[in-house]
Amino acid sequence: MKIAYKTPQGIYYQGIIEKALSSKKFDKYKESVDLIFTSPPFPLNRKKKYGNRQGDDYIEWFSNLALLFKEYLAPKGSIVIEMGNSWESGRPVMSTLAIKSLLKFLDAGNFHLCQQFIWNNPAKLPSPAQWVNIERCRVKDSFTYLWWMSKTPYPKADNRKVLVEYSASMQKLLNTKKYNSGKRPSEHDIGKTSFFKNNNGSIPSNVITASNTQSNSEYQRYCKENGLALHPARMPRDLAKFFIEFLTEKNDLVLDPFGGSNTTGSVAESLNRRWLSVEPNLDYISGSIGNFANVPVIKAF
Ligand SMILES: C[S@@+](CC[C@H](N)C(=O)[O-])C[C@H]1O[C@@H](n2cnc3c(N)ncnc32)[C@H](O)[C@@H]1O
């Protein structure tokens, strides 16, 4: 475990998370992480560059992390894990490994499932190509699950921090205060006044649409200039932003155990949260500095 770099709000450690969380250096963070937000290496059939485990081996490895994560989580803290879909090899059948892994993780940590989210990525290329593009017997697989878990059924959370802009029709309703109230076709009676209150935005749903093509051009430019390969599985900054704003407050501590290009750490920094990330691959760590434009970074490598 080595410090790779520091910023005013955080530290990027080079190493593997199993070792990091078992090391004395990390003792001081126990019971104090407000949000663990991460996208672990996915359970793939074919190995990716960063060496994913497969099958039962993956489930075992992943669920063993639950108790480790729990030790570091603050009593009202949250864990949000994004897990990609995977497919069986050689046939158009989805693998249940991701779901099994999440369930086993939930049970192993004795966590509560606060809510499931879907990340819809409209920019996703058609895949799996064999079944979508060639045999045309499946449609494009374009979403992944995020599971929000916690020790208590009431972790820190405030949806007023993540309100979305009102739609044009809602804005009109607020301006004109004219609404056809009364019973809906479902027999549900809509009160007269509650719709006219301006709450500064509408409550978001648990389907989050975000593409990872935009908004990290600084990162791409930095990697190009420094001859570094782009991380192959970056998440969109908007996804990290949503959960950090929803589930933490200024100065809270956010941990990404599988840091990659450090989307989580850099978004946490921009929102004035403290952060810790861990990643074994020095190339990914080097490239991640590109996510900290205008932030002083002290490198230790
Ligand atoms: C899906 S990627 C995370 C991408 C990241 N969210 C981003 O936006 O760039 C998973 C990362 O976990 C790293 N990794 C694999 N095994 C690890 C381990 N045991 N401990 C820590 N990181 C690991 C991989 O090198 C990879 O960069």
The ligand as a MOL file (V3000), in Angstrom:
LIG
                    3D

  0  0  0     0  0            999 V3000
M  V30 BEGIN CTAB
M  V30 COUNTS 27 29 0 0 0
M  V30 BEGIN ATOM
M  V30 1 C -14.8560 -0.9510 -13.3130 0
M  V30 2 S -13.2980 -0.2720 -12.9810 0 CHG=1
M  V30 3 C -13.6660 1.1930 -12.0650 0
M  V30 4 C -13.7980 2.3910 -12.9590 0
M  V30 5 C -14.0120 3.6920 -12.2130 0
M  V30 6 N -15.3060 3.7490 -11.5640 0
M  V30 7 C -13.8580 4.8930 -13.1570 0
M  V30 8 O -14.8040 5.6950 -13.3150 0
M  V30 9 O -12.8010 4.9890 -13.7770 0 CHG=-1
M  V30 10 C -12.6520 -1.3290 -11.7350 0
M  V30 11 C -11.2320 -0.9990 -11.2900 0
M  V30 12 O -10.8770 -1.8510 -10.1970 0
M  V30 13 C -9.4780 -2.1150 -10.2550 0
M  V30 14 N -9.2260 -3.3160 -9.4320 0
M  V30 15 C -9.2580 -4.6270 -9.7960 0
M  V30 16 N -9.0250 -5.4080 -8.7270 0
M  V30 17 C -8.8520 -4.5690 -7.6550 0
M  V30 18 C -8.5970 -4.7810 -6.2530 0
M  V30 19 N -8.4870 -6.0020 -5.7660 0
M  V30 20 N -8.5040 -3.6950 -5.4540 0
M  V30 21 C -8.6470 -2.4330 -5.9690 0
M  V30 22 N -8.8880 -2.1760 -7.2680 0
M  V30 23 C -8.9820 -3.2380 -8.1000 0
M  V30 24 C -9.2280 -2.2890 -11.7410 0
M  V30 25 O -7.8620 -2.0920 -12.0600 0
M  V30 26 C -10.1610 -1.2380 -12.3590 0
M  V30 27 O -9.4890 -0.0240 -12.6180 0
M  V30 END ATOM
M  V30 BEGIN BOND
M  V30 1 1 1 2
M  V30 2 1 2 3
M  V30 3 1 2 10
M  V30 4 1 3 4
M  V30 5 1 4 5
M  V30 6 1 5 6
M  V30 7 1 5 7
M  V30 8 2 7 8
M  V30 9 1 7 9
M  V30 10 1 10 11
M  V30 11 1 11 12
M  V30 12 1 11 26
M  V30 13 1 12 13
M  V30 14 1 13 14
M  V30 15 1 13 24
M  V30 16 1 14 15
M  V30 17 1 14 23
M  V30 18 2 15 16
M  V30 19 1 16 17
M  V30 20 1 17 18
M  V30 21 2 17 23
M  V30 22 1 18 19
M  V30 23 2 18 20
M  V30 24 1 20 21
M  V30 25 2 21 22
M  V30 26 1 22 23
M  V30 27 1 24 25
M  V30 28 1 24 26
M  V30 29 1 26 27
M  V30 END BOND
M  V30 END CTAB
M  END
